Amino acid sequence: MIGYLKISEVSKKWGISERRINTLCNDGRIEGAVKFGTTWAIPEGAEKPNDERIKSRKYIKKN
């Protein structure tokens, strides 16, 4: 498809794993990503979302 990239192409471009990109797509964090069967199509101009996972090993306690 013209104007869209495969997960493998985006993985190389952004420097993160294909599995992580798949998770971001499933969570709706990549704007404009479209699923065709079992494959995601990601717009060429899509921006890498911020990594919101906890990296400090300090977990947030919810009351």
GROMACS elastic network, one bead per residue, 0.5 to 0.9 nm:
[ bonds ]
;  ai    aj funct       b0    kb
    1     4     6  0.58055   500
    1     5     6  0.78449   500
    1    41     6  0.82335   500
    2     5     6  0.82792   500
    2    44     6  0.89916   500
    3    42     6  0.84398   500
    3    43     6  0.59192   500
    3    44     6  0.56027   500
    3    45     6  0.83151   500
    4    33     6  0.86760   500
    4    41     6  0.56389   500
    4    42     6  0.51702   500
    4    44     6  0.51652   500
    4    45     6  0.85341   500
    5     8     6  0.81316   500
    5     9     6  0.61152   500
    5    10     6  0.65387   500
    5    40     6  0.85316   500
    5    41     6  0.57275   500
    5    42     6  0.51291   500
    5    43     6  0.61275   500
    5    44     6  0.58752   500
    6     9     6  0.53190   500
    6    10     6  0.64168   500
    6    11     6  0.86229   500
    6    39     6  0.79293   500
    6    40     6  0.66376   500
    6    41     6  0.55474   500
    6    42     6  0.64132   500
    7    10     6  0.51155   500
    7    11     6  0.59650   500
    7    12     6  0.87673   500
    7    17     6  0.89983   500
    7    18     6  0.59388   500
    7    19     6  0.87362   500
    7    21     6  0.67058   500
    7    22     6  0.72729   500
    7    39     6  0.81269   500
    7    40     6  0.66457   500
    7    41     6  0.72072   500
    7    42     6  0.72127   500
    8    11     6  0.50253   500
    8    12     6  0.65463   500
    8    13     6  0.87666   500
    8    17     6  0.83971   500
    8    18     6  0.60314   500
    8    21     6  0.89953   500
    9    12     6  0.54075   500
    9    13     6  0.63006   500
    9    14     6  0.87606   500
    9    18     6  0.89500   500
   10    14     6  0.59411   500
   10    15     6  0.80603   500
   10    16     6  0.83660   500
   10    18     6  0.80004   500
   10    21     6  0.79463   500
   10    42     6  0.78121   500
   10    44     6  0.85293   500
   11    14     6  0.54209   500
   11    15     6  0.55810   500
   11    16     6  0.52561   500
   11    17     6  0.56272   500
   11    18     6  0.54692   500
   11    19     6  0.89597   500
   11    20     6  0.86866   500
   11    21     6  0.70516   500
   12    15     6  0.51916   500
   12    16     6  0.70942   500
   12    17     6  0.81847   500
   12    18     6  0.87516   500
   13    16     6  0.82631   500
   14    17     6  0.87619   500
   14    47     6  0.89998   500
   14    48     6  0.68376   500
   16    19     6  0.84907   500
   16    20     6  0.67780   500
   16    21     6  0.73235   500
   17    20     6  0.52716   500
   17    21     6  0.65138   500
   17    22     6  0.87528   500
   18    21     6  0.51187   500
   18    22     6  0.61817   500
   18    23     6  0.86870   500
   19    22     6  0.50482   500
   19    23     6  0.63042   500
   19    24     6  0.87351   500
   20    23     6  0.50329   500
   20    24     6  0.62289   500
   20    25     6  0.86625   500
   21    25     6  0.61831   500
   21    26     6  0.85908   500
   21    30     6  0.85326   500
   22    25     6  0.51016   500
   22    26     6  0.61729   500
   22    27     6  0.86291   500
   22    39     6  0.89975   500
   22    40     6  0.75889   500
   23    26     6  0.50418   500
   23    27     6  0.61375   500
   23    28     6  0.86227   500
   23    29     6  0.87323   500
   24    27     6  0.51299   500
   24    28     6  0.62528   500
   24    29     6  0.52130   500
   24    30     6  0.62692   500
   24    49     6  0.82683   500
   25    28     6  0.50659   500
   25    29     6  0.59254   500
   25    30     6  0.56117   500
   25    31     6  0.84279   500
   25    33     6  0.65010   500
   25    34     6  0.83214   500
   25    35     6  0.85769   500
   25    40     6  0.74775   500
   25    42     6  0.85925   500
   26    29     6  0.77366   500
   26    30     6  0.88213   500
   27    30     6  0.81940   500
   28    31     6  0.69954   500
   28    32     6  0.88307   500
   28    33     6  0.78517   500
   29    33     6  0.87317   500
   29    48     6  0.89865   500
   29    49     6  0.66710   500
   30    33     6  0.58717   500
   30    42     6  0.77123   500
   30    43     6  0.89904   500
   30    46     6  0.69217   500
   30    47     6  0.74249   500
   30    48     6  0.73576   500
   30    49     6  0.67467   500
   31    42     6  0.82606   500
   31    43     6  0.81612   500
   31    46     6  0.66056   500
   31    47     6  0.80558   500
   32    41     6  0.85740   500
   32    42     6  0.66520   500
   32    43     6  0.62122   500
   32    46     6  0.74005   500
   33    40     6  0.65814   500
   33    41     6  0.56414   500
   33    43     6  0.63848   500
   33    46     6  0.83644   500
   34    39     6  0.84555   500
   34    40     6  0.56524   500
   34    41     6  0.52021   500
   34    42     6  0.65836   500
   34    43     6  0.85569   500
   35    38     6  0.67417   500
   35    39     6  0.56687   500
   35    41     6  0.61694   500
   35    42     6  0.87782   500
   36    39     6  0.52582   500
   36    40     6  0.61099   500
   36    41     6  0.73219   500
   37    40     6  0.81248   500
   42    45     6  0.84775   500
   42    46     6  0.69334   500
   43    46     6  0.53437   500
   44    47     6  0.87400   500
   46    49     6  0.89204   500
   48    51     6  0.88064   500
   49    52     6  0.86413   500
   51    54     6  0.85505   500
   52    55     6  0.86149   500
   54    57     6  0.65289   500
   54    58     6  0.73664   500
   54    59     6  0.71154   500
   54    60     6  0.87220   500
   55    58     6  0.77637   500
   56    59     6  0.79371   500
